[in-house]
């Protein structure tokens, strides 16, 4: 494609408005670098009569008017949700349009079908905006690091959870207080479940698995734990031993398999990810030629996402986007598990023998204790906390020990266990 490129939007919310504004303000620089100009032809919306901040040539509630329009070359999907977005993308491809999407849920659920349909029809797909907003991680994996065998990735991929955990570390507030602050600041949804339970990060990790490791990984198969159980006690203990807590999505090669997981993790203060604050995202990538690299930036927001969408539009218009390399040689992910050190916390009654029984159950699962701290209140509440750092162990051993400890009636609440990220 050369010259003027027609764009049809599926969805025209904050990101859509941000894209239109970005096109207006960056038109000259984009043309000077690419020789391309982009014109937004129209948008699919729920209510075409509703006043809009930025007017477009036409608005419609019929998706066919977008993907059948003769002047539309690229369909940009920013609806969110799995359906009807998947159907609309497949229809757009069927009718000869290239597509760009910021929809991680669609790609995590139906990416293989969309890539396959695009390849069979000789159409192109842009997906950069679906993972970590304005951070060009897909392009880095596909192009900048194309000569590398990727051995590991660790990423802060969700701005909501990172904002909450940053507030808990910085201001000594509880999880619930930090969540409320995030909602008031617009960084968390009224129902934040998909963010705080790790599902959003798992979807992004599923997408990255194809480009980093060449595997097809259904996101629901990724072991994941959210941040809801993190307490001030965990934050304080991490700080005391020189760590911070962040929600990490990771994948690491181990022989013929890959260890994928989404979980809160203790990160050494000297590690680059420990300094990623608030709504920012970052991903570290370890390649066999380049060793460790880090990409950092805003993971969400109208303009960062619009920036990635526009980059995808340029890429698709100039013959880039998802190609045959994302279809050839893709195999189902072989999941494995690597051992790591763990941080454990147990809420226990302040009575003789409780700590000894904890240690016994951990020992039965061959979990070796590196250091431990016990704070028994001695107050009328009769509550204490035992916090432990283990030597390297496997998640299955931790789970079995937790089951036995709970079964023995030792605890006054749920046990907590997070891996400790090794320094790069």
ABEGO torsion letter per residue (X at the ends): XBEBBBBBBBEBBAAAAAAAAAAAAAAAAAAAAAGBBBBBABBBBABAABBBABBBABBBABAAAAAABAABABBBBAAEEAOAAAAAAAAAAAAGBBBBBABAAAAAAAAAAAAAAAAAAGBBBBAAAABGEABBAAAAAAAAAAABBBABBBBBABAAAAAAAAAAAAAGBBAAAAAAAAAAAGABBABAAAAAAGAAAAAAAAAAAAAAAGBBBBAAABBBBBAAABBAAAAAAAAAAGBBBBBBBBBBBBEABBBBBBBBBBBBAABAAAABBEABBBBBBBBAAAEBBBBBEBABEAAAAAAAAAAAAAAAAAGBEBBAAAABGBBBBBBBBBBBBBBBBBBBBBBBGAAAAAAAAAAAAGBBBABBBBBBAGBAAGBBBBBBBBBBBBAAAAAAAAAAAAAAGABABBBBBBBBBBBX
